[in-house]
């Protein structure tokens, strides 16, 4: 299989759409575990398959699964305003009713270094 994409059944020559069970097996999630000796670590597993205990990659001891808040960051005001404007444009895009006034066009500075025909 030269495409690099594989799914259950592809190795056996079956073709067709993936089943919902096969898609769930291909989707990965990051689960957090806490080892009493080594501290926290993350493990990527198929969605819904995380056990309550997992072997620590450092000491091989049993680590319990822990739940933490998602990693959320605060965006700057400029980025937040761009997101708001983009969302508004989805629902009510700006309509152009006339051509912009003719004025001097400011080309990109790199264009002046290109050879002229």
VEXVEX-474079 format. One record per residue: x, y, z of N, C-alpha, C in turn; residue in three letters. Coordinates in Angstrom, 3 decimals. Example, Ala and Ser with C-alpha at 12.3 -4.5 7.8 and 13.67 -1.06 7.14 Angstrom:
REM residues 2
<pt n_x="13.190" n_y="-5.690" n_z="7.800" ca_x="12.300" ca_y="-4.500" ca_z="7.800" c_x="13.200" c_y="-3.300" c_z="7.800" r="ALA"/>
<pt n_x="12.850" n_y="-2.250" n_z="7.080" ca_x="13.670" ca_y="-1.060" ca_z="7.140" c_x="12.900" c_y="0.030" c_z="7.870" r="SER"/>
END
This chain:
REM residues 117
<pt n_x="0.836" n_y="-1.165" n_z="0.000" ca_x="0.000" ca_y="0.000" ca_z="0.000" c_x="0.887" c_y="1.236" c_z="0.000" r="UNK"/>
<pt n_x="1.082" n_y="1.895" n_z="-1.088" ca_x="1.990" ca_y="3.009" ca_z="-1.207" c_x="1.436" c_y="4.329" c_z="-0.709" r="UNK"/>
<pt n_x="0.146" n_y="4.402" n_z="-0.405" ca_x="-0.435" ca_y="5.692" ca_z="-0.040" c_x="-0.120" c_y="6.112" c_z="1.376" r="UNK"/>
<pt n_x="0.278" n_y="5.199" n_z="2.253" ca_x="0.556" ca_y="5.551" ca_z="3.623" c_x="-0.691" c_y="5.580" c_z="4.490" r="UNK"/>
<pt n_x="-1.870" n_y="5.432" n_z="3.890" ca_x="-3.111" ca_y="5.414" ca_z="4.646" c_x="-3.555" c_y="3.968" c_z="4.767" r="UNK"/>
<pt n_x="-3.828" n_y="3.557" n_z="5.976" ca_x="-4.309" ca_y="2.195" ca_z="6.156" c_x="-5.478" c_y="2.193" c_z="7.113" r="UNK"/>
<pt n_x="-6.346" n_y="1.242" n_z="6.937" ca_x="-7.472" ca_y="1.063" ca_z="7.822" c_x="-7.766" c_y="-0.418" c_z="7.866" r="UNK"/>
<pt n_x="-8.541" n_y="-0.876" n_z="8.841" ca_x="-8.841" ca_y="-2.296" ca_z="8.926" c_x="-9.463" c_y="-2.788" c_z="7.626" r="UNK"/>
<pt n_x="-8.933" n_y="-3.832" n_z="7.099" ca_x="-9.440" ca_y="-4.398" ca_z="5.853" c_x="-8.629" c_y="-3.996" c_z="4.641" r="UNK"/>
<pt n_x="-7.901" n_y="-2.906" n_z="4.702" ca_x="-7.129" ca_y="-2.445" ca_z="3.548" c_x="-6.020" c_y="-3.432" c_z="3.215" r="UNK"/>
<pt n_x="-5.463" n_y="-4.065" n_z="4.236" ca_x="-4.384" ca_y="-5.015" ca_z="3.992" c_x="-4.901" c_y="-6.266" c_z="3.292" r="UNK"/>
<pt n_x="-6.188" n_y="-6.514" n_z="3.405" ca_x="-6.756" ca_y="-7.729" ca_z="2.842" c_x="-7.443" c_y="-7.496" c_z="1.507" r="UNK"/>
<pt n_x="-7.266" n_y="-6.314" n_z="0.933" ca_x="-7.806" ca_y="-6.035" ca_z="-0.388" c_x="-9.240" c_y="-5.550" c_z="-0.392" r="UNK"/>
<pt n_x="-9.840" n_y="-5.300" n_z="0.773" ca_x="-11.203" ca_y="-4.794" ca_z="0.810" c_x="-11.194" c_y="-3.310" c_z="0.521" r="UNK"/>
<pt n_x="-12.176" n_y="-2.844" n_z="-0.212" ca_x="-12.268" ca_y="-1.415" ca_z="-0.482" c_x="-13.620" c_y="-0.924" c_z="-0.023" r="UNK"/>
<pt n_x="-13.814" n_y="0.372" n_z="-0.073" ca_x="-15.092" ca_y="0.942" ca_z="0.320" c_x="-14.920" c_y="1.917" c_z="1.461" r="UNK"/>
<pt n_x="-16.033" n_y="2.438" n_z="1.936" ca_x="-16.015" ca_y="3.449" ca_z="2.989" c_x="-15.683" c_y="2.821" c_z="4.332" r="UNK"/>
<pt n_x="-15.085" n_y="3.614" n_z="5.182" ca_x="-14.789" ca_y="3.160" ca_z="6.533" c_x="-16.077" c_y="3.110" c_z="7.343" r="UNK"/>
<pt n_x="-16.195" n_y="2.127" n_z="8.195" ca_x="-17.346" ca_y="2.049" ca_z="9.085" c_x="-17.131" c_y="3.000" c_z="10.250" r="UNK"/>
<pt n_x="-18.189" n_y="3.328" n_z="10.961" ca_x="-18.048" ca_y="4.245" ca_z="12.095" c_x="-17.171" c_y="3.628" c_z="13.185" r="UNK"/>
<pt n_x="-17.217" n_y="2.310" n_z="13.365" ca_x="-16.358" ca_y="1.657" ca_z="14.351" c_x="-14.894" c_y="1.772" c_z="13.943" r="UNK"/>
<pt n_x="-14.599" n_y="1.653" n_z="12.654" ca_x="-13.219" ca_y="1.767" ca_z="12.176" c_x="-12.716" c_y="3.198" c_z="12.337" r="UNK"/>
<pt n_x="-13.574" n_y="4.176" n_z="12.109" ca_x="-13.175" ca_y="5.575" ca_z="12.271" c_x="-12.856" c_y="5.851" c_z="13.728" r="UNK"/>
<pt n_x="-13.676" n_y="5.331" n_z="14.653" ca_x="-13.414" ca_y="5.538" ca_z="16.079" c_x="-12.072" c_y="4.932" c_z="16.477" r="UNK"/>
<pt n_x="-11.704" n_y="3.793" n_z="15.889" ca_x="-10.422" ca_y="3.174" ca_z="16.219" c_x="-9.258" c_y="4.013" c_z="15.699" r="UNK"/>
<pt n_x="-9.455" n_y="4.740" n_z="14.603" ca_x="-8.382" ca_y="5.544" ca_z="14.022" c_x="-8.216" c_y="6.887" c_z="14.717" r="UNK"/>
<pt n_x="-9.252" n_y="7.383" n_z="15.386" ca_x="-9.170" ca_y="8.676" ca_z="16.049" c_x="-8.419" c_y="8.528" c_z="17.365" r="UNK"/>
<pt n_x="-7.474" n_y="9.412" n_z="17.589" ca_x="-6.642" ca_y="9.344" ca_z="18.786" c_x="-6.968" c_y="10.506" c_z="19.712" r="UNK"/>
<pt n_x="-6.795" n_y="10.260" n_z="21.002" ca_x="-6.969" ca_y="11.300" ca_z="22.015" c_x="-5.768" c_y="11.242" c_z="22.949" r="UNK"/>
<pt n_x="-5.491" n_y="12.343" n_z="23.610" ca_x="-4.390" ca_y="12.399" ca_z="24.568" c_x="-4.972" c_y="12.245" c_z="25.972" r="UNK"/>
<pt n_x="-4.489" n_y="11.252" n_z="26.690" ca_x="-4.937" ca_y="10.989" ca_z="28.049" c_x="-3.784" c_y="11.275" c_z="29.007" r="UNK"/>
<pt n_x="-4.116" n_y="11.822" n_z="30.179" ca_x="-3.099" ca_y="12.182" ca_z="31.157" c_x="-3.113" c_y="11.171" c_z="32.302" r="UNK"/>
<pt n_x="-1.920" n_y="10.735" n_z="32.679" ca_x="-1.746" ca_y="9.795" ca_z="33.788" c_x="-0.767" c_y="10.391" c_z="34.782" r="UNK"/>
<pt n_x="-0.866" n_y="9.952" n_z="36.051" ca_x="0.009" ca_y="10.452" ca_z="37.099" c_x="0.666" c_y="9.277" c_z="37.805" r="UNK"/>
<pt n_x="1.992" n_y="9.215" n_z="37.700" ca_x="2.780" ca_y="8.195" ca_z="38.386" c_x="3.168" c_y="8.755" c_z="39.754" r="UNK"/>
<pt n_x="3.036" n_y="7.949" n_z="40.802" ca_x="3.374" ca_y="8.388" ca_z="42.147" c_x="4.849" c_y="8.704" c_z="42.309" r="UNK"/>
<pt n_x="5.710" n_y="8.083" n_z="41.517" ca_x="7.159" ca_y="8.323" ca_z="41.624" c_x="7.681" c_y="9.326" c_z="40.604" r="UNK"/>
<pt n_x="7.211" n_y="9.244" n_z="39.372" ca_x="7.800" ca_y="10.028" ca_z="38.274" c_x="7.010" c_y="11.282" c_z="37.903" r="UNK"/>
<pt n_x="5.757" n_y="11.363" n_z="38.292" ca_x="4.953" ca_y="12.530" ca_z="37.969" c_x="4.028" c_y="12.298" c_z="36.777" r="UNK"/>
<pt n_x="3.477" n_y="13.379" n_z="36.219" ca_x="2.500" ca_y="13.249" ca_z="35.140" c_x="3.145" c_y="12.936" c_z="33.787" r="UNK"/>
<pt n_x="2.372" n_y="12.244" n_z="32.940" ca_x="2.773" ca_y="11.987" ca_z="31.561" c_x="1.523" c_y="11.809" c_z="30.720" r="UNK"/>
<pt n_x="1.649" n_y="12.008" n_z="29.418" ca_x="0.537" ca_y="11.887" ca_z="28.476" c_x="0.708" c_y="10.654" c_z="27.611" r="UNK"/>
<pt n_x="-0.432" n_y="10.073" n_z="27.230" ca_x="-0.442" ca_y="8.903" ca_z="26.357" c_x="-1.490" c_y="9.125" c_z="25.277" r="UNK"/>
<pt n_x="-1.139" n_y="8.866" n_z="24.028" ca_x="-2.104" ca_y="8.950" ca_z="22.928" c_x="-2.661" c_y="7.554" c_z="22.686" r="UNK"/>
<pt n_x="-3.990" n_y="7.444" n_z="22.803" ca_x="-4.685" ca_y="6.178" ca_z="22.614" c_x="-5.924" c_y="6.421" c_z="21.774" r="UNK"/>
<pt n_x="-6.469" n_y="5.361" n_z="21.203" ca_x="-7.711" ca_y="5.481" ca_z="20.455" c_x="-8.805" c_y="5.974" c_z="21.397" r="UNK"/>
<pt n_x="-9.707" n_y="6.770" n_z="20.878" ca_x="-10.764" ca_y="7.361" ca_z="21.689" c_x="-11.585" c_y="6.254" c_z="22.345" r="UNK"/>
<pt n_x="-11.804" n_y="6.411" n_z="23.654" ca_x="-12.632" ca_y="5.467" ca_z="24.395" c_x="-11.909" c_y="4.213" c_z="24.854" r="UNK"/>
<pt n_x="-10.596" n_y="4.123" n_z="24.681" ca_x="-9.880" ca_y="2.902" ca_z="25.066" c_x="-8.931" c_y="3.114" c_z="26.226" r="UNK"/>
<pt n_x="-8.958" n_y="4.273" n_z="26.879" ca_x="-8.006" ca_y="4.575" ca_z="27.953" c_x="-8.362" c_y="3.795" c_z="29.214" r="UNK"/>
<pt n_x="-7.426" n_y="2.996" n_z="29.742" ca_x="-7.687" ca_y="2.291" ca_z="30.993" c_x="-7.522" c_y="3.241" c_z="32.182" r="UNK"/>
<pt n_x="-8.040" n_y="2.847" n_z="33.347" ca_x="-7.916" ca_y="3.691" ca_z="34.539" c_x="-6.490" c_y="3.701" c_z="35.060" r="UNK"/>
<pt n_x="-5.708" n_y="2.670" n_z="34.761" ca_x="-4.293" ca_y="2.620" ca_z="35.153" c_x="-3.468" c_y="2.275" c_z="33.927" r="UNK"/>
<pt n_x="-2.249" n_y="2.848" n_z="33.864" ca_x="-1.371" ca_y="2.649" ca_z="32.710" c_x="0.057" c_y="2.563" c_z="33.225" r="UNK"/>
<pt n_x="0.880" n_y="1.773" n_z="32.584" ca_x="2.271" ca_y="1.621" ca_z="33.006" c_x="3.089" c_y="2.859" c_z="32.719" r="UNK"/>
<pt n_x="3.816" n_y="3.330" n_z="33.740" ca_x="4.664" ca_y="4.508" ca_z="33.585" c_x="5.799" c_y="4.188" c_z="32.605" r="UNK"/>
<pt n_x="6.078" n_y="5.081" n_z="31.632" ca_x="7.137" ca_y="4.813" ca_z="30.658" c_x="8.541" c_y="4.877" c_z="31.274" r="UNK"/>
<pt n_x="8.694" n_y="5.477" n_z="32.462" ca_x="10.013" ca_y="5.607" ca_z="33.091" c_x="10.286" c_y="4.448" c_z="34.035" r="UNK"/>
<pt n_x="9.365" n_y="4.242" n_z="35.001" ca_x="9.625" ca_y="3.219" ca_z="36.024" c_x="8.771" c_y="1.971" c_z="35.858" r="UNK"/>
<pt n_x="7.850" n_y="1.939" n_z="34.907" ca_x="6.956" ca_y="0.812" ca_z="34.633" c_x="5.978" c_y="0.542" c_z="35.766" r="UNK"/>
<pt n_x="5.879" n_y="1.451" n_z="36.729" ca_x="4.899" ca_y="1.313" ca_z="37.797" c_x="3.515" c_y="1.714" c_z="37.318" r="UNK"/>
<pt n_x="2.493" n_y="1.356" n_z="38.081" ca_x="1.121" ca_y="1.679" ca_z="37.718" c_x="0.855" c_y="3.159" c_z="37.968" r="UNK"/>
<pt n_x="0.339" n_y="3.833" n_z="36.967" ca_x="-0.018" ca_y="5.244" ca_z="37.073" c_x="-1.520" c_y="5.362" c_z="36.882" r="UNK"/>
<pt n_x="-2.154" n_y="6.203" n_z="37.677" ca_x="-3.605" ca_y="6.353" ca_z="37.574" c_x="-3.947" c_y="7.471" c_z="36.596" r="UNK"/>
<pt n_x="-5.090" n_y="7.316" n_z="35.943" ca_x="-5.556" ca_y="8.330" ca_z="35.000" c_x="-6.083" c_y="9.514" c_z="35.787" r="UNK"/>
<pt n_x="-5.723" n_y="10.716" n_z="35.349" ca_x="-6.194" ca_y="11.941" ca_z="35.989" c_x="-6.902" c_y="12.807" c_z="34.965" r="UNK"/>
<pt n_x="-7.768" n_y="13.661" n_z="35.454" ca_x="-8.522" ca_y="14.560" ca_z="34.594" c_x="-8.113" c_y="15.990" c_z="34.920" r="UNK"/>
<pt n_x="-7.831" n_y="16.745" n_z="33.895" ca_x="-7.429" ca_y="18.136" ca_z="34.093" c_x="-8.194" c_y="19.018" c_z="33.119" r="UNK"/>
<pt n_x="-8.124" n_y="20.307" n_z="33.370" ca_x="-8.812" ca_y="21.243" ca_z="32.477" c_x="-8.064" c_y="21.318" c_z="31.158" r="UNK"/>
<pt n_x="-8.765" n_y="21.606" n_z="30.071" ca_x="-8.095" ca_y="21.707" ca_z="28.772" c_x="-7.153" c_y="22.896" c_z="28.736" r="UNK"/>
<pt n_x="-6.141" n_y="22.800" n_z="27.885" ca_x="-5.175" ca_y="23.889" ca_z="27.758" c_x="-5.752" c_y="25.030" c_z="26.955" r="UNK"/>
<pt n_x="-6.311" n_y="26.009" n_z="27.632" ca_x="-6.899" ca_y="27.166" ca_z="26.971" c_x="-5.962" c_y="28.352" c_z="27.135" r="UNK"/>
<pt n_x="-5.848" n_y="29.150" n_z="26.092" ca_x="-5.018" ca_y="30.343" ca_z="26.164" c_x="-5.863" c_y="31.567" c_z="25.886" r="UNK"/>
<pt n_x="-5.416" n_y="32.686" n_z="26.364" ca_x="-6.120" ca_y="33.939" ca_z="26.127" c_x="-5.568" c_y="34.562" c_z="24.850" r="UNK"/>
<pt n_x="-6.463" n_y="34.945" n_z="23.963" ca_x="-6.025" ca_y="35.559" ca_z="22.711" c_x="-5.959" c_y="37.080" c_z="22.879" r="UNK"/>
<pt n_x="-5.163" n_y="37.697" n_z="22.054" ca_x="-5.046" ca_y="39.159" ca_z="22.104" c_x="-6.335" c_y="39.794" c_z="21.587" r="UNK"/>
<pt n_x="-6.531" n_y="41.070" n_z="21.916" ca_x="-7.735" ca_y="41.772" ca_z="21.471" c_x="-7.812" c_y="41.849" c_z="19.952" r="UNK"/>
<pt n_x="-6.670" n_y="42.032" n_z="19.291" ca_x="-6.660" ca_y="42.125" ca_z="17.826" c_x="-7.102" c_y="40.808" c_z="17.196" r="UNK"/>
<pt n_x="-6.591" n_y="39.699" n_z="17.718" ca_x="-6.962" ca_y="38.381" ca_z="17.175" c_x="-8.430" c_y="38.092" c_z="17.472" r="UNK"/>
<pt n_x="-8.892" n_y="38.435" n_z="18.669" ca_x="-10.302" ca_y="38.218" ca_z="19.016" c_x="-11.212" c_y="39.029" c_z="18.090" r="UNK"/>
<pt n_x="-10.824" n_y="40.276" n_z="17.775" ca_x="-11.624" ca_y="41.105" ca_z="16.872" c_x="-11.665" c_y="40.503" c_z="15.468" r="UNK"/>
<pt n_x="-10.551" n_y="39.939" n_z="15.022" ca_x="-10.538" ca_y="39.281" ca_z="13.709" c_x="-11.462" c_y="38.074" c_z="13.684" r="UNK"/>
<pt n_x="-11.468" n_y="37.307" n_z="14.765" ca_x="-12.360" ca_y="36.141" ca_z="14.837" c_x="-13.827" c_y="36.575" c_z="14.799" r="UNK"/>
<pt n_x="-14.147" n_y="37.628" n_z="15.535" ca_x="-15.521" ca_y="38.129" ca_z="15.549" c_x="-15.919" c_y="38.600" c_z="14.153" r="UNK"/>
<pt n_x="-15.036" n_y="39.341" n_z="13.491" ca_x="-15.343" ca_y="39.849" ca_z="12.150" c_x="-15.512" c_y="38.703" c_z="11.154" r="UNK"/>
<pt n_x="-14.681" n_y="37.663" n_z="11.284" ca_x="-14.804" ca_y="36.518" ca_z="10.388" c_x="-16.128" c_y="35.797" c_z="10.608" r="UNK"/>
<pt n_x="-16.527" n_y="35.618" n_z="11.858" ca_x="-17.794" ca_y="34.944" ca_z="12.143" c_x="-18.972" c_y="35.755" c_z="11.638" r="UNK"/>
<pt n_x="-18.910" n_y="37.085" n_z="11.776" ca_x="-19.980" ca_y="37.936" ca_z="11.268" c_x="-20.043" c_y="37.876" c_z="9.746" r="UNK"/>
<pt n_x="-18.895" n_y="37.776" n_z="9.094" ca_x="-18.857" ca_y="37.726" ca_z="7.633" c_x="-19.473" c_y="36.439" c_z="7.106" r="UNK"/>
<pt n_x="-19.442" n_y="35.381" n_z="7.906" ca_x="-20.081" ca_y="34.133" ca_z="7.479" c_x="-21.585" c_y="34.309" c_z="7.352" r="UNK"/>
<pt n_x="-22.169" n_y="34.989" n_z="8.321" ca_x="-23.618" ca_y="35.162" ca_z="8.345" c_x="-24.087" c_y="36.309" c_z="7.456" r="UNK"/>
<pt n_x="-23.339" n_y="37.400" n_z="7.445" ca_x="-23.723" ca_y="38.585" ca_z="6.674" c_x="-22.485" c_y="39.160" c_z="6.002" r="UNK"/>
<pt n_x="-22.093" n_y="38.599" n_z="4.855" ca_x="-20.884" ca_y="39.095" ca_z="4.192" c_x="-21.057" c_y="40.532" c_z="3.711" r="UNK"/>
<pt n_x="-19.949" n_y="41.261" n_z="3.701" ca_x="-19.972" ca_y="42.647" ca_z="3.222" c_x="-20.238" c_y="42.646" c_z="1.719" r="UNK"/>
<pt n_x="-21.125" n_y="43.523" n_z="1.288" ca_x="-21.482" ca_y="43.610" ca_z="-0.120" c_x="-20.843" c_y="44.868" c_z="-0.698" r="UNK"/>
<pt n_x="-20.169" n_y="44.717" n_z="-1.823" ca_x="-19.526" ca_y="45.847" ca_z="-2.489" c_x="-20.528" c_y="46.423" c_z="-3.469" r="UNK"/>
<pt n_x="-20.830" n_y="47.712" n_z="-3.310" ca_x="-21.806" ca_y="48.339" ca_z="-4.195" c_x="-21.157" c_y="49.215" c_z="-5.260" r="UNK"/>
<pt n_x="-19.872" n_y="49.542" n_z="-5.073" ca_x="-19.188" ca_y="50.353" ca_z="-6.068" c_x="-17.695" c_y="50.031" c_z="-6.054" r="UNK"/>
<pt n_x="-17.027" n_y="50.415" n_z="-7.119" ca_x="-15.592" ca_y="50.203" ca_z="-7.212" c_x="-14.868" c_y="51.140" c_z="-6.269" r="UNK"/>
<pt n_x="-13.729" n_y="50.729" n_z="-5.736" ca_x="-12.972" ca_y="51.637" ca_z="-4.881" c_x="-12.431" c_y="52.795" c_z="-5.710" r="UNK"/>
<pt n_x="-12.203" n_y="53.951" n_z="-5.080" ca_x="-11.698" ca_y="55.100" ca_z="-5.845" c_x="-10.307" c_y="54.800" c_z="-6.394" r="UNK"/>
<pt n_x="-10.060" n_y="55.341" n_z="-7.598" ca_x="-8.748" ca_y="55.134" ca_z="-8.213" c_x="-7.723" c_y="55.982" c_z="-7.496" r="UNK"/>
<pt n_x="-6.651" n_y="55.379" n_z="-7.209" ca_x="-5.572" ca_y="56.089" ca_z="-6.546" c_x="-4.281" c_y="55.369" c_z="-6.867" r="UNK"/>
<pt n_x="-3.251" n_y="55.818" n_z="-6.257" ca_x="-1.956" ca_y="55.198" ca_z="-6.490" c_x="-1.942" c_y="53.813" c_z="-5.847" r="UNK"/>
<pt n_x="-1.557" n_y="52.850" n_z="-6.643" ca_x="-1.449" ca_y="51.484" ca_z="-6.147" c_x="-0.062" c_y="51.307" c_z="-5.576" r="UNK"/>
<pt n_x="0.018" n_y="50.768" n_z="-4.381" ca_x="1.300" ca_y="50.545" ca_z="-3.738" c_x="1.666" c_y="49.063" c_z="-3.896" r="UNK"/>
<pt n_x="2.513" n_y="48.760" n_z="-4.886" ca_x="2.875" ca_y="47.361" ca_z="-5.089" c_x="3.802" c_y="46.865" c_z="-3.986" r="UNK"/>
<pt n_x="3.918" n_y="45.589" n_z="-3.922" ca_x="4.818" ca_y="44.971" ca_z="-2.948" c_x="6.252" c_y="45.376" c_z="-3.287" r="UNK"/>
<pt n_x="7.095" n_y="45.725" n_z="-2.292" ca_x="8.461" ca_y="46.177" ca_z="-2.577" c_x="9.309" c_y="45.159" c_z="-3.332" r="UNK"/>
<pt n_x="9.046" n_y="43.896" n_z="-3.155" ca_x="9.844" ca_y="42.872" ca_z="-3.851" c_x="9.590" c_y="42.892" c_z="-5.352" r="UNK"/>
<pt n_x="8.443" n_y="43.389" n_z="-5.756" ca_x="8.124" ca_y="43.414" ca_z="-7.193" c_x="9.013" c_y="44.375" c_z="-7.955" r="UNK"/>
<pt n_x="9.527" n_y="45.425" n_z="-7.317" ca_x="10.373" ca_y="46.380" ca_z="-8.017" c_x="11.728" c_y="45.761" c_z="-8.413" r="UNK"/>
<pt n_x="12.132" n_y="44.685" n_z="-7.766" ca_x="13.407" ca_y="44.044" ca_z="-8.092" c_x="13.302" c_y="43.010" c_z="-9.209" r="UNK"/>
<pt n_x="12.079" n_y="42.724" n_z="-9.655" ca_x="11.909" ca_y="41.754" ca_z="-10.728" c_x="12.287" c_y="42.363" c_z="-12.070" r="UNK"/>
<pt n_x="12.802" n_y="41.550" n_z="-12.988" ca_x="13.158" ca_y="42.083" ca_z="-14.316" c_x="11.899" c_y="42.496" c_z="-15.085" r="UNK"/>
<pt n_x="11.995" n_y="43.547" n_z="-15.836" ca_x="10.871" ca_y="44.060" ca_z="-16.645" c_x="10.990" c_y="43.494" c_z="-18.062" r="UNK"/>
<pt n_x="9.857" n_y="43.198" n_z="-18.702" ca_x="9.907" ca_y="42.677" ca_z="-20.087" c_x="10.277" c_y="43.747" c_z="-21.095" r="UNK"/>
END
